[in-house]
Amino acid sequence: MAPRPLPRILSSGSAQLARSREIARSAADSATDVLHPLITVSRGLRKLAATARAKWAATPKERRGPTLFLVAACVLVVALMPYGPLLALVALMGAAAWKGREKPVVKTGPDEAETARLKGLYEALVPYFSVPEDPAPLFAHGGDWSAAFGDHAFDEDGRLTRLRISYPPYFTDGEAASRARIEQLLHAKSGRGREYLFDWDEEGNRLVMHVLPALPTTISAQRFVTAPGETVLGFTDADAVQRTVPVVSADGSEDAPAVVWRTGPRSTEPHLLAVGQPGSGTTSLLRSLALQALEHGDVLIVEGAGTGEYACLVGRDGVLGVESELSGALESLEWAAHETERRLISANRARQAGQPAPADTRRPLWILLDRPGVLGHLAAAQGRPDPQELLQVPLRHGRAAQVTVVVAEQFDTADALHEGVRAHTRARVALGPASPEQIAAVLGTAPHTTPTPQVPPGRGYARLGAGPVLRLQVPATPDPYDDATGDADRQAVLDLLPERRAAATVALEKVPEAAAEPTPGPLPRHAPVPAEG
């Protein structure tokens, strides 16, 4: 069948359509040239209006009235001047022309330096994402990087801040060692000194890398809005948790994403282990936990280093003792073990009698141990039991008895931790600069980010049970008696401290015989009242 000829209007009018398009394009270019001054002035007026709107929004409310009065006075003066309105109009048009003289350049792709960086990164990934048997490799020397890279972004210095990588399906992304090699390479090629997040999509064979902003360090110790049994360990990324807590920081009031740790009978992670480098903020973390725990419970502190970091808590209401010597630590922890047993027996008897548990068994008891390894070495030298051995009962039965144990140790002495402490502390925190292997040894798995060599105090990672690894910034809780502490942070901690006990209540009282069933263990030397109430 012979093809049907085109209509005459289409076959003979193509040249006319082309000439019409050229005429229209020439007319548009001419109009743009003629109206260029008007376009420039209009663009400048829009920029001036946007600047004025931004300045007005940034002006505090109490200063807006005087500002309006000043502007109205200036307008009135200009209106009364000879040729004032005309001069003002000329000045406005001149400012608008100067402001709109440069047309914003829309960036449609990477420049030469960014393209060279992407090509170098592509070539570095070829040995890891290619095999000789692949007939159409996605990664090949001299290949097209745009087919493998997408969604890339750079900062002002030309370094990558975000990149999406498509890799072949045969890459072993299910093996931690293979992923670690790729993350290490991307970290080295994209710029060290920053923290990167690697999001692996095994189903879609894609890897998204982007730079994480630094966590804020402006949040200090304060009363956090939490329910009984909830404690704020610190703050993390906004997309990592679903809960925010209203806080007051140096930048003002805001809702910050918090890492909330739940303790008590219904908690699956009733005890916590914090490990860090010297000066990393583990002591500040324990001090922050103590200030939060004193709102609803009692606190017993054992300081192995003996540096007096908890001197501000001595003699406060709710603080059963602050021990730094081996003898006092052993007596206090022995009492804590007996107290845990007493609470279990009392609660069990009340439950069998069909009565609610006594009030003294429902009041939370916190046992905070800072660097128990030092006391362990002293105990071994003197032939006395290790204080960590006395933690077995609180660790095993503390959840049912409302007893929470928090242990802080340093990386170089973490091997001195007993197996019982490691087994029962399912909530973990790693603070300070550390290698991924050190963090994985504490948390049970490596973080999805690249740790930086220099971090502020209180910066690290947290993991609650089998949950994900979260970045963590502990609220600033320094020692208020330290001369290096700032006035704002010192006052924030002092405002949270309970009142000091009177001298008459510091002495131990004898327990009435009617309240001595079942018999508890020895009381700590600084206990204000007997634990059985």
C-alpha positions as CSV (number, residue, x, y, z in Angstrom):
1,M,0.0,0.0,0.0
2,A,1.4,3.3,-1.1
3,P,2.0,5.9,1.8
4,R,-0.5,8.7,2.0
5,P,0.9,12.1,1.1
6,L,1.0,14.8,3.9
7,P,-1.5,17.5,3.8
8,R,-0.5,20.5,1.8
9,I,-0.5,22.8,4.8
10,L,2.1,20.7,6.6
11,S,4.3,19.9,3.6
12,S,4.5,23.4,2.2
13,G,4.2,25.4,5.5
14,S,7.2,24.2,7.4
15,A,9.5,27.0,6.1
16,Q,6.8,29.5,7.1
17,L,6.6,28.1,10.6
18,A,10.4,28.2,11.0
19,R,10.5,31.9,9.8
20,S,7.6,32.7,12.2
21,R,9.5,31.2,15.2
22,E,12.6,33.2,14.3
23,I,10.6,36.5,14.1
24,A,9.0,35.8,17.5
25,R,12.4,35.0,19.0
26,S,13.9,38.2,17.6
27,A,10.9,40.3,18.8
28,A,11.4,38.8,22.3
29,D,15.1,39.6,22.4
30,S,14.4,43.1,21.2
31,A,11.8,43.6,23.9
32,T,14.2,42.3,26.5
33,D,16.8,44.8,25.4
34,V,14.4,47.7,25.4
35,L,12.9,46.8,28.8
36,H,16.2,45.8,30.4
37,P,16.3,49.0,32.6
38,L,12.7,48.4,33.8
39,I,13.5,44.7,34.5
40,T,16.6,45.7,36.5
41,V,14.8,48.2,38.6
42,S,11.9,45.8,39.2
43,R,14.4,43.1,40.4
44,G,16.1,45.6,42.7
45,L,12.8,46.7,44.2
46,R,11.9,43.1,45.0
47,K,15.3,42.6,46.7
48,L,14.9,45.8,48.7
49,A,11.4,44.8,49.7
50,A,12.6,41.3,50.8
51,T,15.5,42.9,52.8
52,A,13.1,45.3,54.5
53,R,10.7,42.4,55.3
54,A,13.5,40.3,56.8
55,K,14.8,43.2,59.0
56,W,11.2,43.9,60.2
57,A,10.8,40.2,61.1
58,A,14.1,40.2,63.0
59,T,13.2,43.4,64.9
60,P,12.0,42.6,68.5
61,K,8.4,43.4,69.2
62,E,9.3,46.0,71.9
63,R,11.3,47.9,69.3
64,R,8.8,47.9,66.5
65,G,6.9,50.9,67.8
66,P,9.9,53.2,68.0
67,T,11.1,52.0,64.6
68,L,7.7,52.9,63.0
69,F,7.8,56.3,64.6
70,L,11.3,56.9,63.3
71,V,10.4,55.9,59.8
72,A,7.3,58.1,59.9
73,A,9.3,61.0,61.0
74,C,11.8,60.5,58.2
75,V,9.0,60.4,55.6
76,L,7.5,63.6,57.0
77,V,10.8,65.4,56.9
78,V,11.4,64.3,53.3
79,A,7.8,65.3,52.3
80,L,8.3,68.8,53.7
81,M,11.7,69.4,52.1
82,P,11.9,71.3,48.7
83,Y,12.0,68.7,46.0
84,G,12.1,66.1,48.8
85,P,9.7,63.5,47.2
86,L,11.4,63.8,43.8
87,L,14.9,63.3,45.3
88,A,13.6,60.4,47.4
89,L,12.1,58.7,44.3
90,V,15.4,59.2,42.4
91,A,17.4,57.8,45.3
92,L,15.0,54.8,45.5
93,M,15.3,54.1,41.8
94,G,19.1,54.4,41.9
95,A,19.3,52.0,44.8
96,A,16.9,49.6,43.1
97,A,19.0,49.7,39.9
98,W,22.2,49.1,41.8
99,K,20.6,46.2,43.8
100,G,19.2,44.6,40.7
101,R,22.2,45.0,38.4
102,E,23.3,41.4,38.8
103,K,20.9,38.7,37.7
104,P,21.1,35.6,39.9
105,V,22.9,32.8,38.2
106,V,21.0,29.5,38.4
107,K,23.4,26.6,38.9
108,T,22.4,23.7,36.7
109,G,25.2,21.3,37.5
110,P,28.6,20.9,39.0
111,D,31.4,23.2,37.9
112,E,34.8,22.0,36.7
113,A,36.3,21.5,40.2
114,E,33.3,19.6,41.4
115,T,33.2,17.5,38.3
116,A,36.9,16.6,38.8
117,R,36.1,15.6,42.4
118,L,33.3,13.4,41.3
119,K,35.4,11.7,38.7
120,G,38.2,11.1,41.1
121,L,35.7,9.5,43.6
122,Y,34.2,7.4,40.8
123,E,37.6,6.1,39.8
124,A,38.5,5.3,43.4
125,L,35.3,3.2,43.7
126,V,36.0,1.1,40.6
127,P,38.0,-1.6,42.3
128,Y,35.3,-2.2,44.9
129,F,32.2,-2.0,42.6
130,S,33.4,-4.0,39.6
131,V,34.3,-7.5,38.6
132,P,36.0,-8.7,35.4
133,E,33.0,-11.0,34.6
134,D,30.5,-8.1,34.3
135,P,29.7,-7.5,30.6
136,A,28.3,-4.0,31.2
137,P,30.0,-2.7,34.4
138,L,28.4,0.3,36.1
139,F,31.9,1.2,37.4
140,A,34.8,1.1,35.0
141,H,38.0,3.1,34.6
142,G,37.2,6.0,32.3
143,G,33.4,5.3,32.5
144,D,30.5,7.7,32.9
145,W,30.3,8.8,36.6
146,S,26.8,10.4,36.0
147,A,25.2,7.0,35.7
148,A,26.4,6.0,39.2
149,F,26.2,9.3,41.0
150,G,23.2,11.4,41.7
151,D,21.7,13.9,44.1
152,H,25.1,15.4,44.8
153,A,25.6,18.6,46.7
154,F,28.7,20.6,47.7
155,D,29.5,23.2,50.3
156,E,31.2,26.6,49.9
157,D,34.7,24.9,49.9
158,G,33.8,22.5,47.1
159,R,33.6,19.5,49.4
160,L,30.8,16.9,49.1
161,T,27.9,17.3,51.5
162,R,25.5,14.8,50.0
163,L,25.8,12.0,47.4
164,R,23.7,9.1,46.2
165,I,25.6,6.2,44.8
166,S,24.1,3.3,42.8
167,Y,26.1,0.2,42.9
168,P,25.8,-3.2,41.1
169,P,23.6,-5.9,42.7
170,Y,26.5,-8.4,43.2
171,F,28.3,-6.1,45.7
172,T,28.3,-7.8,49.1
173,D,26.4,-5.0,50.9
174,G,25.2,-7.5,53.5
175,E,28.7,-7.9,55.0
176,A,29.8,-5.3,57.6
177,A,33.4,-5.5,56.4
178,S,32.5,-4.6,52.8
179,R,30.4,-1.7,53.9
180,A,33.1,-0.5,56.2
181,R,35.6,-0.4,53.3
182,I,33.3,1.8,51.2
183,E,32.5,4.1,54.1
184,Q,36.2,4.5,54.9
185,L,37.0,5.3,51.3
186,L,34.2,7.9,51.0
187,H,35.2,9.5,54.3
188,A,38.8,9.9,53.1
189,K,38.0,11.2,49.6
190,S,35.2,13.5,50.7
191,G,37.1,15.3,53.4
192,R,38.1,14.3,56.9
193,G,37.1,16.1,60.1
194,R,33.4,15.9,59.4
195,E,30.8,13.3,60.5
196,Y,29.1,11.4,57.7
197,L,25.9,9.4,57.8
198,F,25.8,6.3,55.4
199,D,22.3,5.0,54.6
200,W,22.5,1.7,52.8
201,D,19.4,0.6,50.8
202,E,20.2,-3.1,50.1
203,E,16.9,-3.6,48.2
204,G,17.5,-0.8,45.8
205,N,21.3,-1.1,45.6
206,R,21.8,2.5,46.6
207,L,24.0,4.3,49.2
208,V,23.2,7.8,50.4
209,M,26.0,9.7,52.1
210,H,25.5,13.1,53.6
211,V,27.3,15.3,56.2
212,L,25.7,15.6,59.6
213,P,25.6,19.0,61.3
214,A,27.2,19.3,64.7
215,L,24.9,18.7,67.7
216,P,24.2,21.8,69.7
217,T,26.2,22.2,72.9
218,T,24.2,25.1,74.2
219,I,21.7,23.1,76.3
220,S,22.7,23.0,80.0
221,A,21.2,21.2,83.0
222,Q,17.6,22.0,83.7
223,R,14.3,20.4,84.7
224,F,13.2,18.4,81.7
225,V,9.6,17.6,81.1
226,T,9.5,13.9,81.6
227,A,7.2,11.4,83.4
228,P,8.4,9.5,86.5
229,G,10.7,6.7,85.4
230,E,12.0,8.7,82.4
231,T,15.5,10.2,82.2
232,V,17.0,12.4,79.5
233,L,20.4,11.1,78.6
234,G,21.0,13.9,76.1
235,F,20.0,15.1,72.7
236,T,20.3,13.8,69.2
237,D,19.3,14.4,65.6
238,A,15.8,15.4,64.8
239,D,15.1,12.5,62.4
240,A,16.6,9.9,64.8
241,V,13.8,10.0,67.5
242,Q,10.1,10.7,67.5
243,R,10.1,12.7,70.8
244,T,11.1,16.2,71.6
245,V,11.5,17.9,74.9
246,P,11.1,21.7,75.5
247,V,14.4,23.1,76.7
248,V,15.9,26.5,77.3
249,S,19.3,27.0,75.6
250,A,21.7,29.9,75.0
251,D,19.8,30.5,71.8
252,G,16.4,30.6,73.4
253,S,13.5,28.2,74.0
254,E,13.1,25.3,71.6
255,D,11.9,21.7,71.3
256,A,15.0,19.5,71.2
257,P,15.0,15.8,70.1
258,A,15.9,13.9,73.3
259,V,17.2,10.4,74.0
260,V,14.9,9.3,76.8
261,W,15.9,6.3,78.9
262,R,13.1,4.5,80.8
263,T,13.8,2.7,84.1
264,G,11.6,0.8,86.5
265,P,9.7,-2.5,86.6
266,R,8.6,-2.2,82.9
267,S,11.9,-1.2,81.5
268,T,13.9,-3.6,79.3
269,E,17.1,-1.7,79.9
270,P,17.0,-1.0,83.7
271,H,20.8,-0.3,84.1
272,L,23.3,1.8,82.1
273,L,27.0,1.6,81.3
274,A,28.9,4.7,80.1
275,V,32.4,4.4,78.8
276,G,34.6,7.3,77.6
277,Q,38.0,8.9,77.4
278,P,39.4,11.2,80.1
279,G,37.5,14.5,79.9
280,S,34.9,13.1,77.6
281,G,31.9,13.9,79.9
282,T,31.1,10.6,81.7
283,T,31.2,12.3,85.1
284,S,28.9,15.1,83.7
285,L,26.5,12.4,82.5
286,L,26.3,10.8,85.9
287,R,25.9,14.2,87.6
288,S,23.1,15.0,85.2
289,L,21.4,11.6,85.9
290,A,21.8,12.3,89.7
291,L,20.1,15.7,89.4
292,Q,17.2,14.2,87.5
293,A,16.9,11.2,89.8
294,L,16.7,13.3,92.9
295,E,13.4,14.7,91.8
296,H,11.6,11.4,92.5
297,G,14.1,9.1,94.3
298,D,17.2,8.6,96.3
299,V,20.8,8.5,95.1
300,L,23.9,6.6,96.3
301,I,27.2,7.7,94.7
302,V,30.5,5.9,94.7
303,E,33.4,7.8,93.2
304,G,36.4,5.6,92.5
305,A,38.7,8.4,91.3
306,G,38.3,10.4,94.5
307,T,38.6,13.8,92.8
308,G,35.6,15.3,94.6
309,E,33.5,15.7,91.4
310,Y,30.3,15.1,93.4
311,A,31.1,17.3,96.4
312,C,28.1,19.5,95.5
313,L,25.8,16.6,96.3
314,V,27.1,15.9,99.8
315,G,24.5,16.5,102.5
316,R,21.6,17.1,100.1
317,D,18.1,15.8,100.6
318,G,17.8,12.4,98.8
319,V,21.5,11.8,98.6
320,L,22.2,8.7,100.8
321,G,25.9,9.0,100.5
322,V,28.9,10.1,98.4
323,E,31.7,7.6,99.0
324,S,35.2,7.9,97.6
325,E,37.2,5.5,99.9
326,L,37.3,1.8,99.6
327,S,35.8,1.1,103.1
328,G,32.9,3.4,102.6
329,A,32.2,2.1,99.1
330,L,32.1,-1.5,100.3
331,E,29.8,-0.6,103.2
332,S,27.5,1.4,100.9
333,L,27.3,-1.2,98.2
334,E,26.7,-4.0,100.8
335,W,23.8,-2.0,102.2
336,A,22.5,-1.5,98.6
337,A,22.5,-5.3,98.1
338,H,20.6,-5.9,101.4
339,E,18.2,-3.0,100.5
340,T,17.4,-4.6,97.2
341,E,16.6,-7.9,98.9
342,R,14.5,-6.2,101.5
343,R,12.5,-4.4,98.9
344,L,11.8,-7.7,97.1
345,I,10.7,-9.4,100.3
346,S,8.5,-6.6,101.4
347,A,6.9,-6.2,98.0
348,N,6.3,-10.0,97.7
349,R,4.7,-10.2,101.2
350,A,2.4,-7.3,100.4
351,R,1.4,-8.8,97.1
352,Q,0.6,-12.2,98.7
353,A,-1.5,-10.4,101.3
354,G,-3.4,-8.6,98.5
355,Q,-2.1,-5.2,99.5
356,P,-0.2,-2.6,97.6
357,A,3.6,-2.5,97.9
358,P,5.0,-0.3,100.7
359,A,5.8,3.2,99.7
360,D,9.5,2.8,100.6
361,T,9.8,0.0,98.1
362,R,8.3,2.0,95.3
363,R,10.6,5.0,95.7
364,P,13.4,4.7,93.1
365,L,16.9,4.1,94.3
366,W,19.9,5.0,92.1
367,I,23.4,3.6,92.5
368,L,26.0,5.6,90.6
369,L,29.5,4.2,90.3
370,D,32.2,6.4,88.7
371,R,35.3,4.4,87.8
372,P,34.9,1.3,89.9
373,G,38.0,-0.2,88.4
374,V,40.2,2.1,90.6
375,L,38.5,0.7,93.7
376,G,38.9,-2.8,92.3
377,H,42.7,-2.4,92.1
378,L,42.8,-1.1,95.7
379,A,40.6,-3.9,96.9
380,A,42.9,-6.5,95.2
381,A,46.0,-4.9,96.8
382,Q,44.4,-5.1,100.2
383,G,42.9,-8.6,99.8
384,R,39.3,-7.3,100.0
385,P,36.3,-8.1,97.7
386,D,35.9,-6.1,94.6
387,P,33.1,-3.5,94.9
388,Q,31.7,-4.8,91.6
389,E,30.9,-8.1,93.2
390,L,28.4,-6.4,95.5
391,L,26.5,-5.2,92.5
392,Q,25.2,-8.6,91.4
393,V,22.0,-8.4,93.5
394,P,21.1,-4.9,92.4
395,L,21.9,-5.7,88.8
396,R,19.9,-8.9,88.7
397,H,16.9,-7.9,90.8
398,G,17.0,-4.1,90.6
399,R,14.3,-3.7,88.0
400,A,11.6,-5.4,90.2
401,A,12.9,-3.5,93.3
402,Q,13.0,0.0,91.7
403,V,16.8,0.0,91.9
404,T,18.8,1.4,89.0
405,V,22.6,1.0,88.6
406,V,24.7,3.3,86.5
407,V,28.4,2.5,85.9
408,A,30.9,4.9,84.3
409,E,34.4,3.7,83.2
410,Q,37.2,4.8,80.9
411,F,38.2,3.0,77.7
412,D,41.7,2.1,79.0
413,T,40.3,0.4,82.1
414,A,37.1,-1.1,80.6
415,D,38.6,-4.6,80.8
416,A,38.3,-4.4,84.6
417,L,34.5,-4.4,84.4
418,H,33.0,-7.6,85.6
419,E,31.0,-9.9,83.4
420,G,27.9,-9.3,85.5
421,V,28.1,-5.5,84.9
422,R,28.5,-6.1,81.1
423,A,25.6,-8.6,81.0
424,H,23.0,-6.5,82.9
425,T,23.7,-3.0,81.6
426,R,21.7,-3.1,78.3
427,A,21.7,0.7,78.0
428,R,25.1,1.9,76.7
429,V,26.7,5.2,76.2
430,A,30.2,5.8,74.6
431,L,31.5,9.4,74.9
432,G,34.6,11.2,73.5
433,P,36.8,10.5,70.6
434,A,37.0,6.8,69.9
435,S,37.6,4.4,66.9
436,P,34.6,2.5,65.4
437,E,36.0,-0.7,67.0
438,Q,36.0,0.8,70.5
439,I,32.5,2.1,70.0
440,A,31.3,-1.2,68.7
441,A,32.9,-3.0,71.7
442,V,30.7,-0.8,74.0
443,L,27.5,-0.5,72.1
444,G,27.5,-4.0,70.5
445,T,27.5,-2.6,66.9
446,A,29.3,0.1,65.0
447,P,27.6,3.4,64.4
448,H,26.3,4.4,60.9
449,T,28.4,7.6,61.1
450,T,32.1,8.3,61.0
451,P,33.4,9.4,64.5
452,T,35.5,12.6,64.4
453,P,38.9,12.8,66.1
454,Q,37.9,16.0,68.1
455,V,34.6,16.4,69.8
456,P,33.3,18.6,72.6
457,P,32.7,17.1,76.1
458,G,29.6,15.1,76.4
459,R,29.6,14.2,72.7
460,G,29.2,10.5,71.8
461,Y,26.8,7.7,71.0
462,A,24.0,6.0,72.8
463,R,22.2,2.7,72.3
464,L,19.2,1.4,74.4
465,G,19.0,-2.4,74.3
466,A,18.9,-3.7,70.7
467,G,17.8,-0.3,69.3
468,P,19.7,1.8,66.8
469,V,22.9,3.7,67.6
470,L,22.1,7.4,68.2
471,R,24.3,10.4,68.3
472,L,24.3,11.9,71.7
473,Q,25.2,15.3,73.3
474,V,24.9,15.3,77.1
475,P,23.5,18.5,78.6
476,A,26.2,20.6,80.2
477,T,26.3,19.6,83.9
478,P,29.8,20.7,85.2
479,D,30.9,20.8,88.8
480,P,29.6,24.1,90.2
481,Y,32.6,24.2,92.6
482,D,35.1,24.1,89.8
483,D,36.7,27.5,89.1
484,A,36.8,26.8,85.4
485,T,33.0,26.5,85.2
486,G,31.1,29.4,83.6
487,D,28.7,31.5,85.6
488,A,25.6,30.4,83.6
489,D,26.4,26.7,83.8
490,R,27.3,27.0,87.5
491,Q,24.0,28.7,88.4
492,A,22.0,26.1,86.3
493,V,23.4,23.2,88.4
494,L,23.0,25.1,91.7
495,D,19.4,25.7,90.9
496,L,18.7,22.0,90.5
497,L,20.5,20.9,93.8
498,P,18.1,19.9,96.6
499,E,18.2,21.7,99.9
500,R,20.9,20.7,102.4
501,R,19.9,18.6,105.3
502,A,20.0,20.2,108.8
503,A,22.8,19.1,111.1
504,A,20.3,17.4,113.4
505,T,19.1,15.1,110.6
506,V,22.5,14.0,109.4
507,A,23.0,11.7,112.3
508,L,21.7,8.2,111.9
509,E,18.5,7.4,113.8
510,K,17.8,4.0,115.4
511,V,15.1,2.0,113.6
512,P,12.1,1.2,115.7
513,E,11.6,-2.5,116.3
514,A,8.2,-2.5,114.7
515,A,9.6,-1.3,111.4
516,A,12.6,-3.6,111.4
517,E,11.0,-6.5,109.5
518,P,12.6,-7.7,107.4
519,T,16.0,-6.6,108.6
520,P,17.9,-4.5,106.1
521,G,21.7,-4.3,105.7
522,P,24.0,-1.7,107.2
523,L,23.1,1.9,106.3
524,P,25.5,4.2,104.4
525,R,27.4,6.5,106.7
526,H,25.8,9.6,105.2
527,A,22.2,8.4,105.1
528,P,19.8,10.9,106.5
529,V,17.1,8.5,107.4
530,P,16.8,4.7,107.5
531,A,15.9,3.3,104.0
532,E,13.0,1.3,105.4
533,G,11.3,4.6,106.3
